[in-house]
Amino acid sequence: MKKLRITLRSDLCAGSGESFGNSVDTDICISDAGLPYIPARRLKGCLRAEAVQLKKYGSKLATDENIQRLFGGKNGFEGILVLENAVLDGAESMERWLKSVNADPSAEPILKDTARPGSVASLFSYVRGQTKMQKGVPVDGTLRYTRVLNHYDPLHVGEELVFWADFSLKKGSEDEFSDELNLLKQCCMALRHIGLSRNRGLGNIKVVYDAKKTGEETVVGEMSENEQDAYQFNEGQLKDKSEMICITYHIHLDAPVTLPGCSELISEIPARSVIGCMSTEYLRNGSADEIFSKLFLDGTVQWSSLTPVISGKISAPTPLFLVNLKNEKRYANCAGEEVRGKKQKTLEGTYAVETKDGYTIAKANSHTVYHHTVRVEGQDGMLYMQQSLDAGMIYGGTVTLPKYLAENVWNIIVKAPLRFGRSRTAQYAACSIAGVPKISSCAMEEIIAETGEPIYVVLQSDLILSDSGVFAMDNASVRDKIAMELGLNPVCEVPADSVRSLTDRTKYHVVSGYHSMWQLQKPQLLSLQGGSVFCFISQERKTLPRTFRIGEFKQEGFGVCHVLKQSEINKLQYISKGSVDRLNEIKGTDKILVNELRNALLMTAARHAAENHALQYAKSHADELETGLIGRLRLMTDEAENYEDLLNHIESIKDSDESSETEVSRKLRVKQFVQGLCGLYRLEADRLIGNCEISNEIGNNKVVQRKILGEWKSLLLFALHIVYYEKGGQ
């Protein structure tokens, strides 16, 4: 994979569109661990803007066709350039270490404090204030604070901060798109400023195309040969005699995923997106042949949506008979206990997995992101927001298919570049396979319902029904269709001695989609939402399938129904709150880089401790020095080459300046003040930072100890400054 190297030539504010409480009005983009990054969409937009400028300047490569082919265009047209976020060198290793420290309950408190995201962000950035001026006077109410990224790298003193952005081609070869890549090179050379206040001193950068990192090139977490062998298809996995099999696979969200209609209530990756991704991979290496039709068009292969993985199991939308009892502050299964008369709240937006004695429910984390539209000449850019699923979560899905197509589907799943949702070429959508897929038999499980026993049919995915081309989604039509499929009476006659009301619980929403190939919006269809429940009464002892499919678009994951008996419902009473699984795989880290980050964070903590100690020391010893001595000691400190030189300067103070025989001499007072803060005869780190928690860490870390000792002069001047103003500056 090729890279862009972005070197800062000044401070930078690549804004996130958000604020940080009341302390920062405009914040930069930082990761969950506190490390800064430059968003790919921001970088790609700036490169595209340079391409437009190059066209105006007469560049032969910067034609409308090349610009659109490289960067994409309107109406969902995707360009060939796939650009990732620009991150610090070794960001993956640093994030892994920071998160491990924060998650480790046995970690030292001082280390956990320095590894907090806020502390890490402060290491790389600072906050500056600005206000509007009118006729030389600040305008009231215009003070704003902006977090700004430092020009220089805090881990390598004197070096400019450098970011690295991976990029690749979505399709085709470099030879095929040589003009477009040469245009990208020109855009990189032309790009000089990005971010906020780029015409006011911020955001000066240098971009180098296809830069090479110095030193050994290692890919953290790269697959070993044994791991690669595990992903190879093996016919030995098809030992079962069943002709239909099921492939179960998990994916990891490497980046936030933005889906059409994504919200706190809808957070699954629809099967339509999965099919679009997998079919693109098939066409990249083949053509739309008969196998293609079976895999993606005629329903021979049925793809499921991707839903959160909870406790290692692929979840489904939470059944609507699970509710939150607001007054009792607990979850309840209203199909297994009487809850009439109690305040109930449905668990919308959550997903559930069935456990031995109940359900575990969880909600996929999402956040709101802000972006500007591309500015069109004569029009201002528009700020808009969209909802994205957080990176780091594990999602899972299944593929039901005939055995003879297993190898085709397996190779597509493990080899396809997984990208779902919007902005697939920049910043979002990137996913990767998590673990080796599993193949199992697709034998139908059956249950036996007794006469008069209530039967619950739970939708595990959305359902769309049509009758002779007319979509019929009313409650009665759906009940009739399910009853016909199971051979049940569509009328639910509740027994007179029933202690609970057996009612349907349904919810609807609109589903849509987009045809990337034809650049067309799919029609919007009313759908019965996953989690909806229908209740029937078995009129006789009857054998029923555990799972079945009905309705339209079965190959796209619609219409999956799960059957439960009342006796089974009664056993599922324990409902707990869980969380979506995250990748537990332990990968290697760059120990040298992590150690540099650790030292930098400890140095920041040590500096704060030293400043606090100097402040307290100065306040408690303010009466020992008069104003004249303070000024004299300031000059001596500035002129001193080292600590010993300062002590020699102090020896030059005459003892004859005493105003009384009972007073302590000026020389002795100055000497006591300096040695009390910095050490008796030599610099001491413990004396500089005071007796605090970080003393042990500093004592065991020679690098940080040496750095904090090097700041003795600034700390002494800081203390003298405090003493001066404690005395009223007289």
C-alpha positions in Angstrom: 0.0 0.0 0.0 1.3 3.5 -0.9 1.6 6.3 1.5 1.4 10.1 1.7 3.7 11.8 4.2 2.2 15.0 5.7 4.8 17.1 7.5 3.6 20.1 9.6 5.3 23.4 8.8 3.2 25.3 11.4 0.6 24.6 14.0 -2.6 22.9 12.7 -6.3 22.8 13.5 -8.0 20.0 11.6 -11.3 20.7 13.3 -13.8 17.9 14.2 -16.8 20.3 14.1 -17.3 19.7 17.8 -16.5 21.5 21.1 -15.1 20.2 24.3 -17.5 21.3 27.1 -17.0 25.0 28.1 -13.2 24.9 27.7 -12.8 24.5 23.9 -15.1 25.9 21.3 -13.4 24.3 18.3 -11.7 21.0 18.9 -9.3 19.0 16.7 -9.8 15.4 15.6 -8.4 13.0 18.2 -8.8 9.2 18.6 -10.4 7.5 21.6 -7.0 7.2 23.1 -6.2 10.9 22.6 -3.9 10.7 19.6 -4.4 13.3 16.9 -5.2 12.5 13.3 -6.1 14.3 10.1 -9.4 13.0 8.7 -9.2 11.4 5.2 -12.2 13.3 3.9 -10.6 16.6 4.9 -7.4 15.7 3.2 -9.1 14.3 0.1 -11.3 17.4 -0.2 -8.2 19.7 0.0 -6.4 17.6 -2.7 -9.5 17.8 -4.9 -9.6 21.6 -4.4 -6.0 21.8 -5.6 -6.9 19.7 -8.7 -9.6 22.3 -9.5 -7.0 25.0 -9.1 -4.6 23.2 -11.3 -7.3 23.0 -14.0 -7.6 26.8 -13.9 -3.9 27.1 -14.2 -3.9 25.1 -17.4 -2.6 21.7 -16.2 -3.2 19.1 -19.0 -3.8 16.3 -16.4 -6.4 18.2 -14.4 -9.3 17.6 -16.7 -12.9 17.2 -15.5 -12.8 13.5 -16.4 -9.6 12.8 -14.5 -10.7 14.7 -11.5 -14.0 12.9 -11.3 -12.4 9.5 -12.0 -9.8 10.1 -9.3 -11.9 11.8 -6.5 -15.4 10.9 -7.4 -18.4 13.1 -8.3 -22.0 13.8 -7.6 -24.8 11.4 -7.3 -22.8 8.7 -5.5 -20.1 8.4 -8.2 -17.0 6.9 -6.5 -13.5 7.7 -7.5 -10.7 5.2 -7.7 -8.7 6.8 -4.9 -9.2 5.1 -1.5 -7.6 7.3 1.2 -7.2 6.5 4.9 -6.9 8.9 7.8 -3.5 10.4 8.3 -2.1 9.2 11.6 1.1 9.4 13.6 3.9 6.9 12.9 3.2 3.9 15.2 -0.3 5.2 16.2 -1.6 1.6 16.3 1.0 0.6 18.8 0.6 3.7 21.0 -3.2 3.3 21.0 -3.0 -0.3 22.0 -0.6 0.5 24.9 -2.7 3.5 26.1 -5.9 1.4 26.1 -4.2 -1.5 27.9 -3.0 0.9 30.6 -6.5 2.5 31.1 -8.1 -1.0 31.2 -5.6 -2.5 33.6 -6.9 -2.2 37.2 -3.5 -3.0 38.6 -1.7 -0.2 36.7 0.0 2.5 38.8 -2.4 5.5 39.5 0.2 8.0 38.2 0.6 6.0 35.0 -3.2 5.7 34.5 -3.5 9.4 35.0 -0.9 10.3 32.4 -2.4 7.8 29.9 -5.9 9.3 30.0 -7.1 10.6 26.6 -7.1 14.2 27.8 -3.5 14.0 29.0 -2.4 12.4 25.7 -4.2 15.1 23.7 -2.6 17.9 25.8 0.8 16.4 25.0 0.3 17.0 21.3 -1.8 20.2 21.4 -2.6 23.4 23.2 -5.6 25.7 23.5 -5.4 29.3 22.2 -7.9 32.1 22.7 -8.9 34.7 20.2 -11.5 37.5 20.1 -12.9 39.9 17.6 -11.4 43.4 17.5 -13.2 46.5 16.4 -11.4 49.8 16.3 -8.7 48.3 18.5 -11.1 47.2 21.2 -12.2 43.6 21.9 -15.9 43.0 21.2 -17.8 41.6 24.2 -19.0 38.0 23.8 -16.6 37.1 21.0 -13.9 35.3 23.0 -13.4 31.8 21.5 -11.0 29.0 22.4 -9.5 26.6 19.8 -7.4 23.5 20.3 -4.4 23.6 18.0 -2.0 20.8 17.1 1.7 21.6 17.9 4.0 22.1 15.0 6.8 20.0 16.6 6.8 16.4 17.7 6.7 16.1 21.5 8.4 12.6 21.3 11.3 13.8 19.3 12.5 17.3 20.3 13.2 19.6 17.4 11.5 17.5 14.8 8.4 18.5 13.0 5.3 16.4 13.5 4.7 13.9 10.7 1.5 12.1 9.7 1.2 9.1 7.4 -1.9 8.4 5.2 -2.3 5.1 3.4 -3.9 5.2 -0.1 -4.7 2.7 -2.8 -6.7 2.2 -5.9 -10.2 0.9 -5.6 -10.0 -0.9 -8.9 -7.7 -1.2 -11.8 -3.9 -1.1 -12.0 -1.4 1.8 -11.8 -0.6 1.5 -15.5 -4.3 1.8 -16.3 -4.7 5.0 -14.3 -1.3 6.6 -14.8 -2.7 10.0 -15.7 -4.9 10.1 -12.6 -2.0 9.1 -10.3 0.2 11.8 -11.9 -2.5 14.2 -11.2 -2.5 13.1 -7.6 1.2 13.8 -7.5 0.7 17.3 -8.8 -2.1 17.9 -6.2 0.3 16.7 -3.4 3.0 19.2 -4.5 0.4 22.0 -4.8 -1.3 21.4 -1.4 0.2 23.8 1.1 -2.5 24.6 3.6 -5.3 22.7 5.3 -7.6 23.1 8.3 -9.0 26.1 10.2 -7.4 29.6 9.8 -5.2 28.4 7.0 -4.9 32.0 5.8 -4.0 33.2 9.3 -0.9 31.3 10.0 -2.2 27.8 10.8 -2.3 24.6 8.7 0.9 25.0 6.6 2.0 21.5 5.5 4.1 19.6 3.1 2.7 16.5 1.3 5.0 13.9 -0.2 3.5 11.4 -2.6 4.4 7.7 -2.1 6.8 8.5 0.7 8.8 5.7 2.3 9.2 5.3 6.0 12.8 5.2 7.2 14.0 2.2 9.2 12.6 -1.3 9.2 9.2 -1.6 7.6 7.0 -3.8 9.9 3.3 -4.4 9.8 2.0 -4.9 13.3 -0.4 -7.8 13.4 0.4 -9.0 9.9 -0.8 -12.6 9.3 1.7 -15.3 9.7 1.9 -18.2 7.2 -0.1 -20.4 9.7 -2.8 -17.8 10.0 -3.0 -17.5 6.2 -3.4 -21.2 5.9 -6.3 -21.1 8.3 -8.2 -18.9 5.9 -7.7 -21.3 3.0 -10.9 -23.2 2.0 -10.7 -26.8 3.0 -13.2 -29.3 1.6 -12.8 -31.3 4.9 -15.1 -28.7 6.4 -18.0 -30.2 4.3 -18.2 -33.6 5.9 -21.9 -33.3 6.8 -24.2 -35.0 4.3 -26.7 -32.1 4.3 -26.9 -30.4 0.9 -27.5 -26.9 2.5 -24.8 -25.4 4.7 -24.4 -22.2 6.7 -21.2 -20.1 6.8 -20.9 -17.9 9.9 -18.3 -15.1 9.9 -17.4 -12.1 12.0 -16.0 -8.7 10.9 -14.2 -6.0 12.8 -15.1 -2.3 12.2 -11.6 -0.9 11.6 -13.1 2.6 11.0 -16.5 4.2 11.8 -19.3 3.0 9.4 -21.9 5.4 8.2 -25.0 3.7 6.8 -28.0 5.1 5.0 -30.7 5.5 7.7 -28.1 4.7 10.4 -29.3 6.0 13.8 -29.5 5.0 17.4 -32.5 2.8 16.5 -31.1 1.2 13.4 -27.4 0.1 13.7 -27.1 -3.1 11.6 -25.3 -3.4 8.3 -28.0 -4.4 5.9 -27.6 -7.5 3.7 -28.0 -5.3 0.7 -24.7 -3.6 1.6 -23.1 -6.9 2.2 -24.2 -8.3 -1.2 -23.0 -5.1 -2.9 -19.6 -5.4 -1.4 -19.2 -9.2 -2.1 -20.6 -8.9 -5.7 -18.0 -6.2 -6.4 -15.3 -8.5 -5.3 -16.6 -11.3 -7.5 -16.8 -9.0 -10.6 -13.3 -7.8 -10.0 -12.0 -11.3 -10.7 -14.7 -12.6 -13.0 -17.8 -11.8 -14.9 -21.6 -11.8 -14.3 -21.9 -15.5 -15.2 -24.3 -18.2 -13.9 -22.5 -18.5 -10.6 -22.8 -14.8 -10.1 -26.6 -15.1 -10.6 -26.8 -17.9 -8.0 -24.7 -16.1 -5.5 -26.4 -12.7 -5.6 -29.6 -12.6 -7.7 -31.9 -15.6 -7.8 -32.1 -16.4 -4.1 -30.0 -19.6 -4.3 -27.7 -18.1 -1.7 -29.2 -16.2 1.2 -27.1 -13.5 2.9 -28.0 -12.1 6.3 -27.5 -8.6 7.6 -24.5 -8.0 9.9 -25.5 -7.4 13.5 -23.5 -6.9 16.7 -21.8 -9.8 18.3 -22.6 -10.1 22.0 -20.8 -12.6 24.2 -19.5 -14.4 21.1 -22.9 -14.8 19.6 -24.5 -13.1 16.6 -27.4 -11.0 17.9 -30.8 -10.2 16.5 -33.1 -7.2 17.1 -34.4 -7.4 20.7 -37.9 -9.0 20.7 -40.6 -6.4 21.6 -41.8 -8.5 24.4 -38.7 -7.5 26.4 -39.4 -4.2 28.0 -37.9 -1.8 30.6 -40.2 -1.3 33.6 -39.5 2.3 34.4 -40.9 2.4 37.9 -39.1 -0.8 39.0 -35.9 0.0 37.1 -35.5 -3.5 35.6 -36.0 -5.4 32.5 -39.0 -7.8 32.1 -40.2 -10.4 29.7 -43.9 -9.5 29.4 -44.6 -12.7 27.5 -43.5 -14.6 30.6 -44.9 -12.4 33.4 -47.8 -10.2 33.9 -46.9 -6.5 33.5 -50.3 -4.9 32.8 -50.7 -1.6 34.6 -46.9 -1.0 34.8 -45.0 1.7 32.9 -43.3 -0.1 30.0 -40.6 1.2 27.7 -39.5 -0.8 24.6 -35.8 -1.5 24.1 -35.5 0.1 20.7 -32.2 0.2 19.1 -30.8 -2.8 21.1 -29.9 -6.3 20.1 -30.2 -9.5 22.1 -28.8 -13.0 22.2 -30.5 -15.9 23.9 -28.8 -17.3 26.9 -29.5 -20.5 29.0 -32.0 -18.7 31.2 -32.8 -15.4 29.5 -31.4 -12.8 27.2 -28.3 -10.5 27.1 -29.0 -7.2 25.4 -26.6 -4.5 24.2 -26.6 -1.4 22.1 -24.1 -0.6 19.3 -22.2 2.6 20.0 -22.6 5.4 17.6 -21.7 9.0 17.3 -22.6 12.1 15.3 -20.0 13.4 12.8 -20.0 16.8 11.1 -18.9 17.6 7.5 -19.1 20.4 5.0 -20.3 19.9 1.5 -17.9 20.7 -1.3 -18.2 24.4 -2.1 -19.6 25.1 -5.6 -18.7 28.4 -7.2 -21.2 31.0 -6.2 -22.5 29.0 -3.3 -21.3 28.5 0.3 -20.5 25.1 1.7 -23.2 23.6 3.9 -22.5 22.0 7.3 -24.3 18.7 7.7 -24.1 15.8 10.2 -24.6 12.1 10.0 -24.6 9.2 12.4 -21.8 6.6 12.4 -21.2 3.3 14.1 -18.1 3.5 16.3 -14.9 1.7 15.2 -13.7 -1.3 17.1 -16.9 -3.3 17.4 -17.4 -6.9 16.2 -20.3 -7.6 13.9 -21.4 -11.0 12.5 -23.6 -12.6 9.8 -24.4 -15.8 8.1 -24.7 -17.1 4.5 -27.1 -20.0 3.8 -26.1 -21.8 0.6 -25.9 -25.1 -1.3 -22.7 -27.1 -0.5 -21.4 -26.9 -4.1 -21.1 -23.1 -3.8 -19.2 -23.1 -0.5 -15.8 -22.5 -2.0 -17.0 -19.5 -4.0 -18.6 -17.8 -1.1 -15.7 -18.6 1.3 -13.1 -17.1 -1.0 -15.2 -14.0 -1.5 -15.7 -13.4 2.3 -12.0 -13.9 3.3 -10.5 -12.0 0.3 -12.9 -9.1 -0.3 -11.9 -5.6 0.8 -14.8 -5.1 3.2 -16.2 -1.6 3.0 -19.8 -0.8 3.9 -22.0 2.3 3.9 -21.1 5.8 2.8 -17.7 7.4 2.2 -16.2 4.1 1.3 -13.1 5.8 -0.3 -12.2 8.1 2.6 -12.3 7.9 6.4 -15.2 5.5 6.9 -16.5 2.1 6.0 -13.2 0.0 6.3 -13.7 -3.4 8.0 -11.7 -6.6 8.1 -12.5 -10.3 8.7 -12.2 -11.2 12.4 -11.3 -14.8 12.9 -11.8 -17.8 10.5 -15.4 -18.3 9.2 -17.1 -21.5 10.4 -19.1 -23.9 8.3 -22.0 -25.8 9.8 -24.9 -27.9 8.7 -28.2 -26.2 7.9 -30.4 -29.0 9.2 -33.8 -27.8 10.2 -34.5 -27.8 13.9 -38.1 -28.6 14.9 -40.2 -28.1 18.1 -43.4 -29.6 19.3 -46.2 -27.4 20.5 -48.9 -28.8 22.7 -52.7 -28.2 22.2 -53.7 -24.8 23.5 -50.1 -23.7 24.0 -49.3 -20.1 23.0 -46.8 -19.8 20.1 -44.6 -16.7 19.6 -43.2 -15.8 16.2 -40.3 -13.3 16.5 -38.9 -11.5 13.5 -35.1 -11.6 13.5 -34.9 -9.3 10.5 -37.2 -6.9 8.7 -40.1 -8.3 6.8 -41.7 -7.2 3.5 -44.8 -8.9 2.1 -46.4 -8.5 -1.3 -49.5 -10.0 -2.9 -49.6 -10.0 -6.7 -47.2 -7.1 -6.8 -49.1 -5.1 -4.1 -47.2 -4.7 -0.8 -49.5 -5.7 2.0 -48.1 -4.8 5.4 -51.1 -4.5 7.6 -51.2 -6.6 10.8 -53.9 -9.0 9.5 -52.1 -9.8 6.3 -48.9 -10.6 8.1 -50.7 -12.8 10.6 -52.4 -14.6 7.8 -49.1 -15.2 6.0 -47.3 -16.5 9.1 -50.3 -18.7 10.1 -50.4 -20.2 6.6 -46.7 -21.0 6.7 -47.0 -22.8 10.0 -50.5 -24.3 9.6 -51.9 -22.3 12.5 -55.2 -20.5 13.0 -54.6 -16.8 12.3 -57.2 -15.9 15.0 -55.6 -15.9 18.5 -58.3 -17.1 20.8 -57.1 -16.4 24.3 -58.2 -19.0 26.9 -60.6 -17.7 29.5 -58.2 -18.7 32.4 -55.2 -16.9 30.9 -53.5 -14.6 33.4 -51.8 -12.4 30.7 -52.9 -10.7 27.5 -51.5 -12.5 24.4 -51.0 -9.6 22.0 -48.9 -8.8 19.0 -46.2 -6.2 19.3 -45.1 -4.6 16.0 -43.1 -1.7 14.7 -42.7 -0.4 11.2 -40.0 1.6 9.4 -39.0 2.4 5.8 -36.2 0.6 4.1 -34.4 1.9 1.0 -31.0 1.5 -0.8 -28.9 2.7 -3.6 -27.8 1.0 -6.9 -24.1 2.0 -7.2 -23.8 0.5 -10.6 -26.7 2.4 -12.1 -26.5 5.5 -9.8 -30.1 5.1 -8.9 -32.0 5.2 -5.6 -33.9 2.1 -4.7 -37.7 2.5 -4.1 -38.6 3.1 -0.4 -40.7 0.3 1.0 -42.6 0.0 4.2 -41.2 -2.8 6.3 -42.1 -4.6 9.5 -39.1 -4.1 11.8 -37.0 -6.8 13.3 -38.0 -7.7 16.8 -41.8 -7.6 16.1 -43.7 -10.4 17.7 -46.9 -12.3 16.7 -48.7 -14.6 19.0 -50.8 -17.6 18.1 -52.6 -20.5 19.9 -51.9 -24.0 18.8 -55.2 -25.8 18.2 -53.6 -29.2 18.3 -50.3 -30.9 19.1 -48.1 -29.8 16.2 -44.6 -29.9 14.9 -43.2 -26.5 14.0 -39.9 -25.3 12.5 -37.6 -23.4 14.8 -36.7 -20.9 12.0 -38.3 -20.1 8.7 -38.3 -17.4 6.1 -41.3 -15.6 4.5 -41.9 -12.6 2.3 -39.9 -10.8 -0.4 -36.1 -10.4 -0.7 -35.2 -13.5 1.2 -31.8 -13.5 -0.4 -31.2 -10.0 1.1 -31.8 -11.2 4.7 -35.5 -10.2 4.9 -38.2 -12.3 6.5 -36.3 -14.5 9.0 -38.7 -15.7 11.7 -37.9 -17.5 15.0 -40.5 -19.6 16.8 -40.8 -20.0 20.6 -43.3 -21.9 22.7 -44.8 -20.5 25.9 -42.9 -23.1 28.0 -39.6 -21.9 26.5 -40.6 -18.3 27.0 -41.2 -18.9 30.7 -37.7 -20.1 31.2 -36.2 -16.9 29.6 -36.7 -14.6 32.5 -33.2 -13.4 33.4 -32.4 -10.3 31.3 -29.0 -8.7 31.6 -27.3 -5.8 30.0 -24.1 -6.5 28.1 -21.9 -4.8 25.5 -20.9 -5.4 21.9 -17.8 -7.6 21.6 -14.5 -6.0 20.6 -11.4 -7.5 19.2 -9.4 -9.4 21.9 -6.5 -10.4 19.7 -3.3 -9.3 21.3 -0.8 -7.9 18.8 2.7 -6.8 19.1 3.7 -3.3 19.9 6.6 -1.1 19.0 8.4 -1.1 22.4 10.8 1.8 21.5 7.9 4.1 20.4 5.7 3.1 23.3 8.6 3.9 25.7 9.1 7.3 24.1 5.4 8.1 24.5 5.5 6.9 28.1 8.5 9.1 28.9 6.9 12.1 27.3 3.7 11.6 29.3 5.7 11.1 32.6 7.7 14.2 31.7 4.5 16.2 31.3 3.3 15.0 34.7 6.7 15.7 36.3 6.7 19.2 34.9 3.2 19.9 36.3 4.3 18.5 39.7 7.4 20.7 39.6 5.5 23.8 38.7 3.0 23.1 41.5 5.8 22.5 44.0 7.6 25.7 42.9 4.3 27.7 43.3 3.8 26.4 46.9 7.4 26.9 47.8 7.4 30.4 46.5 4.3 31.4 48.4 5.6 29.9 51.7 9.1 31.6 51.3 7.9 35.0 49.9 9.0 36.9 53.0 12.6 35.7 52.8 13.6 37.9 49.8 13.0 41.6 49.3 12.4 43.0 45.8 16.0 44.0 45.2 17.2 40.5 45.9 14.6 39.0 43.6 15.8 41.2 40.7 19.4 40.4 41.4 18.8 36.7 41.6 16.8 36.8 38.3 19.8 38.3 36.6 22.2 35.7 38.1 19.9 32.9 37.1 19.7 34.1 33.5 23.5 34.5 33.3 24.4 31.2 34.9 25.6 28.5 32.6 24.7 25.7 35.1 23.6 25.2 38.7 27.1 25.2 40.0 27.8 28.5 38.2 24.7 30.0 39.8 26.0 29.0 43.3 29.3 30.7 42.4 27.4 33.9 41.5 25.5 33.8 44.8 28.9 33.6 46.6 29.7 37.0 45.1 27.0 38.7 47.2 28.6 40.7 50.0 27.7 39.8 53.6 28.3 43.5 54.6 24.8 44.3 53.2 23.3 43.3 56.6 21.2 46.0 58.1 21.5 44.5 61.6 23.8 42.0 63.4 20.7 39.8 64.2 19.5 39.6 60.6 20.4 36.7 58.3 22.7 37.9 55.6 21.4 38.5 52.0 23.8 35.9 50.7 22.5 33.2 53.1 18.9 34.0 52.4 19.4 33.8 48.6 21.4 30.6 49.0 18.7 29.0 51.3 16.0 29.9 48.8 17.8 28.4 45.8 19.0 25.3 47.6 15.6 24.7 49.2 14.0 24.5 45.8 16.8 23.0 43.7 19.0 21.0 46.1 21.8 21.6 48.6 25.0 21.2 46.6 23.7 19.7 43.4 20.4 19.4 41.4 18.0 16.9 42.8 14.9 15.7 40.9 13.0 14.9 44.2 13.7 18.5 45.4 12.5 20.0 42.1 9.1 18.1 42.0 8.5 17.9 45.7 7.4 14.8 47.6 4.6 13.5 45.4 3.4 10.3 43.8 5.5 10.7 40.7 8.8 10.7 42.7 9.2 7.0 42.5 8.5 6.9 38.7 11.1 9.7 38.2 13.7 8.0 40.4 13.4 4.8 38.3 13.5 6.6 35.0 16.8 8.1 34.2 15.6 9.7 30.9 12.8 11.7 32.5 15.0 12.5 35.5 17.6 14.0 33.3 15.0 16.0 31.4 13.3 17.5 34.5 16.8 18.4 35.9 17.4 20.3 32.7 14.5 22.6 33.5 15.8 23.9 36.9 16.4 27.4 35.6 12.8 27.9 34.3 11.3 26.5 37.5 13.5 28.9 39.6 12.5 31.8 37.5 8.9 30.8 37.8 9.2 30.7 41.6 10.9 34.2 41.7 8.1 35.5 39.5 5.5 34.2 42.0 7.5 35.7 44.9 7.6 39.1 43.2 3.9 39.2 42.7 3.2 37.8 46.2 5.0 40.9 47.5 2.7 43.1 45.4 5.4 43.9 42.8 6.7 46.6 45.1 
